[in-house]
Amino acid sequence: MDKMTLPFPLSNKNISEYLRKSNLAHIFARNNLRIMAQTRDIFQAIADPTRRQIIGMLAGQSLNVNAIAKEFDITRQAVSLHIQFLNDCGLIIIKQQGRERYCEAKLEKLNEVTAWVDQYRKYWDKKLDSLEGYLAKIQKKKK
């Protein structure tokens, strides 16, 4: 396959702008939505830095979709897809207030992640305790 040369340096902002100008954005968004619809997992939700940033924004206050979208250098539609993903995972809820949609964080769902991480924390704590004991034993022998 021949290499494709892009008419711009490669970056998320440039790609988004290129998609917008070339009318390929709707195809990209539709395919992205299809991929996102296949996996609605809490771990997939927090794997994306944009979604983590949205969760962080909503942890302190309820925001409408436009206020969230203003904080990102991606299309409003892309932000909406991220918000829908978080909603489907149960990390946020969307409330309609008049013409506005407000998002609120539901962080209890993150307990699932905490439980998963804790099992490995216990493993590493045990390993580090063992290493600490071994190093203390070596130090004792040197004295």
C-alpha positions as CSV (number, residue, x, y, z in Angstrom):
1,M,0.0,0.0,0.0
2,D,1.3,3.4,-0.9
3,K,2.0,5.9,1.8
4,M,-0.6,8.7,1.9
5,T,0.7,12.2,2.4
6,L,-1.3,14.5,4.5
7,P,-1.6,18.1,3.7
8,F,-0.8,19.1,7.3
9,P,1.3,18.0,10.3
10,L,-0.3,15.1,12.2
11,S,-2.2,16.1,15.3
12,N,-5.7,15.6,16.7
13,K,-6.6,19.2,16.0
14,N,-5.4,19.1,12.4
15,I,-7.2,15.8,11.8
16,S,-10.4,17.1,13.2
17,E,-10.2,20.2,11.0
18,Y,-9.4,18.1,8.0
19,L,-12.3,15.8,8.5
20,R,-14.6,18.8,9.0
21,K,-13.4,20.5,5.8
22,S,-13.5,17.4,3.7
23,N,-17.0,16.4,4.8
24,L,-15.6,13.1,6.2
25,A,-16.5,14.0,9.7
26,H,-19.9,12.4,9.5
27,I,-18.4,9.1,8.4
28,F,-15.8,9.2,11.1
29,A,-18.4,10.0,13.8
30,R,-20.7,7.2,12.6
31,N,-17.9,4.7,12.6
32,N,-16.7,6.0,16.0
33,L,-20.2,5.6,17.4
34,R,-20.4,2.1,16.1
35,I,-17.1,1.2,17.8
36,M,-18.1,2.9,21.0
37,A,-21.5,1.1,21.0
38,Q,-19.8,-2.3,20.9
39,T,-18.0,-1.7,24.2
40,R,-19.8,0.0,27.1
41,D,-17.4,-1.0,29.9
42,I,-16.4,1.1,32.8
43,F,-12.7,0.4,32.0
44,Q,-13.2,1.5,28.4
45,A,-14.8,4.7,29.7
46,I,-11.9,5.7,31.9
47,A,-9.3,4.6,29.3
48,D,-9.9,7.7,27.2
49,P,-8.3,10.9,28.4
50,T,-11.2,13.0,27.1
51,R,-13.7,11.0,29.1
52,R,-11.5,11.1,32.2
53,Q,-11.4,14.9,31.8
54,I,-15.2,15.1,31.5
55,I,-15.6,13.0,34.6
56,G,-13.2,15.3,36.4
57,M,-15.2,18.4,35.3
58,L,-18.5,16.8,36.4
59,A,-17.1,15.6,39.8
60,G,-17.4,19.1,41.2
61,Q,-20.5,20.4,39.5
62,S,-23.4,19.7,37.1
63,L,-22.7,21.2,33.6
64,N,-24.6,21.5,30.4
65,V,-23.2,19.8,27.3
66,N,-22.2,23.1,25.7
67,A,-20.2,24.1,28.7
68,I,-18.4,20.8,28.5
69,A,-17.8,21.0,24.8
70,K,-16.2,24.5,25.1
71,E,-13.3,22.9,27.1
72,F,-12.2,20.6,24.2
73,D,-10.6,21.2,20.9
74,I,-12.9,18.6,19.2
75,T,-16.3,18.9,17.7
76,R,-19.4,19.2,19.8
77,Q,-20.6,15.9,18.2
78,A,-17.5,14.1,19.4
79,V,-18.0,15.5,22.9
80,S,-21.6,14.3,22.8
81,L,-20.4,10.8,21.9
82,H,-18.1,10.8,24.9
83,I,-20.9,12.0,27.1
84,Q,-23.3,9.3,25.8
85,F,-20.6,6.7,26.4
86,L,-20.2,7.8,30.0
87,N,-24.0,7.8,30.4
88,D,-24.3,4.3,29.0
89,C,-21.6,3.1,31.5
90,G,-23.5,4.7,34.4
91,L,-20.7,7.2,35.2
92,I,-22.9,10.2,34.5
93,I,-26.6,10.9,34.2
94,I,-28.1,13.4,31.8
95,K,-31.1,15.5,32.9
96,Q,-33.2,17.6,30.5
97,Q,-33.9,21.1,31.9
98,G,-35.9,23.1,29.3
99,R,-33.8,23.1,26.2
100,E,-30.6,22.3,28.0
101,R,-29.1,18.9,28.9
102,Y,-27.2,18.9,32.1
103,C,-24.7,16.1,33.0
104,E,-24.0,15.0,36.6
105,A,-21.4,12.6,37.8
106,K,-22.3,9.3,39.4
107,L,-18.9,8.3,40.7
108,E,-20.2,5.3,42.7
109,K,-19.6,3.2,39.6
110,L,-15.9,3.8,40.0
111,N,-15.9,1.5,43.0
112,E,-15.7,-1.3,40.4
113,V,-12.4,0.0,39.3
114,T,-11.2,0.6,42.8
115,A,-12.0,-3.1,43.7
116,W,-10.1,-4.3,40.7
117,V,-7.1,-2.2,41.5
118,D,-7.1,-3.1,45.2
119,Q,-6.6,-6.8,44.4
120,Y,-3.3,-5.9,42.7
121,R,-2.4,-3.3,45.4
122,K,-2.5,-6.1,47.9
123,Y,-0.3,-8.3,45.7
124,W,2.3,-5.5,45.4
125,D,2.1,-4.6,49.0
126,K,2.9,-8.2,49.9
127,K,5.8,-8.3,47.4
128,L,7.2,-5.0,48.7
129,D,6.9,-6.1,52.3
130,S,8.8,-9.2,51.4
131,L,11.5,-7.2,49.7
132,E,11.7,-4.9,52.7
133,G,12.2,-7.9,55.0
134,Y,14.9,-9.3,52.7
135,L,16.8,-5.9,52.6
136,A,16.6,-5.6,56.4
137,K,18.0,-9.1,56.7
138,I,20.9,-8.2,54.3
139,Q,21.6,-5.0,56.3
140,K,21.7,-6.9,59.5
141,K,24.2,-9.4,58.1
142,K,26.5,-6.6,57.0
143,K,26.6,-5.1,60.5
